């Protein structure tokens, strides 16, 4: 990969970063070559945001602009972002124009900035903004902010230099981001912790309103994105409905933060197949990958809804935690309610069904009184009945709580035992193979 590094000689931060990159390369043999990656420097006279067509004559696979970041609320920060304008071109470039992004390398640089970040500095994406937009190659800005003090800080310059040279892409999933502030806090957190790598990002306050079908399509195309993330808490309900309709019309999947985090090591192709199968189970199903890995034909397997319901009532957090050891994808509805269907590789179907049954039975037995009768699990429950307590003249209050906890109480000179105000129930669930596996 040939990387072109471009700075302006009038930009203090850009010169600072370039100096330290050159120094790193000169003092550490091999630093200027990362695998098949090589670097070449270019310098311009004017401001980078107006450098339209600057890379037209450059032989490169990627362009990284070395620059300063300014803010009305200045804080020490190291940032990365791609250029472009969703609406009018206030700071260079053309209106409603987005250049080609480089999500994987931008995420790799962001992660490297986090590793090398000096004390007192923050690290973040910025949303897509300013020029140039007339670019030939994939590109992004890496910046030091936000005042002259930070622009010339040699520690910051060295940190950015080491991040640029040390950026190592992960097996990234390219995404677009919608919503949030200028510093894209949710997208930054996602990129630092998961495989989610953002190209173009739009902020809530000034940019979301400009996102029509054409601009969303451009965001996806120029980012090479396979899905979109929306910061739902940062977007108004009308905008959320409008953007959801646009993405659905363009057949662009929407991933939640938890779904991105649960992608595991699956290829996007396999994950897409998982999602497609999940949507046949429930039109709004959400997918959560556990130990599923690899490729192959998929299948949806079902648990007895009553068995799953009893396991959830017994200890849902433990159930979700222990699913993490199984080669499954668990599904929820749009309200995050666990569904009784799971996605697995077809070859593992029988084994996984048995493992899921065993897991549910184990959790129920840890919390409830149970018995086994052939292939049936019998769950016996005793619960406090306030109606029986009222019939005995016991007023609602602390006594009800004691009785519900299995403790006797005294009322009008009588000792009221818990079994006197309890009802018993028995639930029988047929589980094929239970007798053999118990």
SETIDO-318614 format. One record per residue (C-alpha): x, y, z; residue in one letter. Coordinates in steps of 0.25 Angstrom, whole numbers, plus 2048, in hexadecimal, padded with zeros to 3 digits. Example, Ala and Ser with C-alpha at 12.3 -4.5 7.8 and 13.67 -1.06 7.14 Angstrom:
residues 2
8317EE81FA
8377FC81DS
This chain:
residues 438
800800800X
80580E7FCX
802818806X
803827802X
80483080EX
80083F80BX
80284B814X
80285A812X
80F862816X
80686C81DX
800862826X
807861833X
801853837X
80384D829X
812851829X
81384C837X
80D83E833X
81583D826X
82284182EX
820835838X
81C82B82DX
82982F825X
83182D832X
82A820836X
82E81B828X
83C820828X
83F81B836X
83880D836X
83C805829X
8307FF823X
82680882AX
82380F81CX
81E801817X
8137FA81EX
8127ED817X
8107F1808X
80C7FF80DX
81580B808X
81481A80BX
817826802X
816835807X
80F840800X
80E84F804X
80585A7FFX
805869801X
7F686C805X
7EC86680FX
7E985780DX
7DA85980DX
7DB861800X
7E58577F9X
7DB8527EFX
7E28477E6X
7EE8477EEX
7F08387ECX
7ED8387DDX
7FB8367D9X
80082D7E5X
80281E7E3X
7FC8197F0X
7F28107F6X
7EE819802X
7F0827805X
7F182C814X
7F183B816X
7F9840822X
7F284B828X
7ED854834X
7E085483BX
7D986083FX
7CD861848X
7C486C84FX
7C586485CX
7D486085BX
7D9853862X
7E684C860X
7E1841856X
7E783884BX
7DC835840X
7DA82E833X
7CF831829X
7CC83081AX
7C883D812X
7BB84180BX
7AF84A80BX
7A184580EX
79B85280BX
7A2860807X
7B1861806X
7B586A811X
7C3866812X
7C8861805X
7C48567FCX
7B78557F4X
7A88557F9X
7A28487FCX
7AF8407F8X
7B58357FFX
7C382F7FBX
7C88217FDX
7CA81D80BX
7D4813811X
7CC80D81DX
7D6802820X
7E280A820X
7DB816827X
7D780C832X
7E5806833X
7EA814835X
7E081883FX
7E480B847X
7F380F846X
7F081D84BX
7E9817857X
7F580E85AX
7FF81A858X
7F682585EX
7FE82F867X
7F9832875X
7EE83D875X
7EA83A866X
7DD834861X
7DC82B855X
7D082B84CX
7CA82A83EX
7C4837839X
7B8837830X
7B9839821X
7BC84881EX
7C4852815X
7CC851809X
7D284D800X
7C88447FAX
7CE8437ECX
7D78377EFX
7DB82B7E7X
7E08227F2X
7DA81D7FFX
7DE82780AX
7DD82C818X
7E2837821X
7EA83482DX
7EB841836X
7F0847843X
7E785084AX
7E285A84EX
7EC866851X
7F986B84DX
7FF865859X
7FB857855X
7FE859846X
80C85B849X
80D851855X
819847851X
81383C85AX
80583D853X
80D83D845X
815831849X
80882984EX
80182C840X
80D828839X
80E81B840X
7FF81983EX
80081B82FX
80C81282DX
807808837X
7F8807832X
7F47F8830X
7E77F582AX
7DE7EB831X
7D47E282AX
7CB7EE829X
7BC7F0825X
7BB7FD81EX
7AF805823X
7A9813821X
7A581A82EX
799824830X
79782C83DX
79E832848X
7A783E84AX
7B3843842X
7BC839849X
7B382D846X
7B5827854X
7AD81A852X
7B4817844X
7C181A84BX
7BE810856X
7B980684CX
7C5807843X
7CF80684FX
7C87F9855X
7C27F2849X
7C57EE83AX
7BB7FA836X
7C380482EX
7BC81182AX
7BE81881DX
7B582481BX
7AE829828X
7A3833829X
7A083B836X
79283D83CX
79284C83DX
79685282FX
797846826X
78C83C828X
782845822X
78A845815X
789836814X
780833809X
780826800X
78B82B7F7X
79482F803X
79282280AX
79581A7FEX
7A28237FCX
7A682080AX
7A4811808X
7AB8117FBX
7B78197FEX
7B981280BX
7B8804805X
7AE802811X
7A77F5813X
79E7FB81EX
79A807825X
79A80B834X
790815839X
79381C847X
78481B84AX
785823857X
78B82E84FX
78182F844X
773834845X
76782B842X
763831835X
771830830X
773822835X
76681E82DX
76A825821X
77881F821X
774811824X
76A812818X
77681780FX
77F80C814X
774801812X
771806804X
780805801X
7817F7807X
78C7FC811X
78B7F481EX
78B7FC82BX
7947F6836X
7927FA845X
79F7FC84DX
79D7EF854X
79B7E8847X
7A87EE842X
7AF7E984FX
7AA7DB84DX
7AF7D983FX
7BA7D0844X
7C37CB839X
7B87C882FX
7BA7CD821X
7B07D781CX
7AB7CD812X
7A87C381DX
7A27CE826X
7997D281BX
7947C4819X
7917C3828X
7897D0828X
7817CC81BX
77E7BF823X
77A7C682FX
7717CF828X
7697C3824X
7677C0832X
7637CE836X
7627DB82DX
7697E3837X
7737D983DX
7807DD842X
78C7D4842X
7967D184DX
7A27C8849X
7A87BF854X
7B37B5851X
7AE7B3843X
7BA7B3839X
7BD7AE82BX
7B47AC81FX
7AA7A381AX
79B7A1818X
7927A7823X
7867A282AX
77C7A8834X
77979F840X
76E7A084AX
76D79E859X
76079B860X
75B7A9863X
7577A4871X
76479F874X
76B7AC870X
7617B4878X
7647AD885X
7737AE883X
7717BD880X
7697BE88DX
7737B6895X
77F7BE891X
77F7C5884X
78D7CC885X
7937BE888X
78C7B987CX
7927C4873X
7A07C2879X
7A07B3877X
79B7B4868X
7A97BA866X
7AF7AC867X
7A67A785CX
7A87A884CX
79B7AF84BX
7947BD848X
7897C1851X
77E7C984CX
7767D4852X
76A7DC84EX
76B7EB84CX
7687ED85BX
7747E485EX
76B7D8863X
7737CB861X
76C7C2856X
76B7B3857X
7727B284AX
7817B1848X
78A7B183BX
7957A683AX
79D79F82FX
79479482AX
79E78982DX
79E78D83CX
78E78D83DX
78C781845X
79878384EX
794792851X
78578E854X
78A78585EX
79478F864X
78979A865X
77F79086CX
78A78C876X
78E79B878X
77F79F87BX
77D793884X
78A79688CX
7857A488EX
7777A0892X
77C79689CX
7867A08A3X
77A7A88A6X
76D7A08A7X
7687938ADX
7687898A2X
76777A89FX
768771893X
75E76888EX
763760881X
76576B877X
75E77687FX
763781888X
759784893X
75B79189AX
7547938A7X
7527A18ACX
74C7A78B9X
7487B58B9X
7427BF8C3X
7337C18C1X
72F7CF8C6X
7207CB8C5X
7227BF8CFX
7297C98D8X
71D7D38D7X
7147C88DBX
71C7C58E8X
71A7D48EBX
7297D88E9X
72A7E68E4X
7337E98D8X
7417EE8DCX
74E7E98E2X
7477DC8E6X
7447D98D7X
7537DA8D4X
7577D18DFX
74D7C68DBX
7517C88CCX
7607C58D1X
75C7B98D8X
75C7BE8E6X
7517BC8F0X
74A7C88F6X
7417CA903X
7337D1901X
7297D290CX
7307C8915X
7317BE90AX
73D7B9902X
73B7BA8F3X
7447B08ECX
7487B38DDX
7417A68D9X
7347AB8DEX
7347B68D4X
73A7B08C8X
7367A98BCX
73D79E8B5X
73E79C8A6X
74579189DX
74A79388FX
74D787886X
75678987AX
75977E870X
76877E86CX
76C773863X
77876C868X
777772876X
77776487DX
78475F876X
78B76D878X
78776F887X
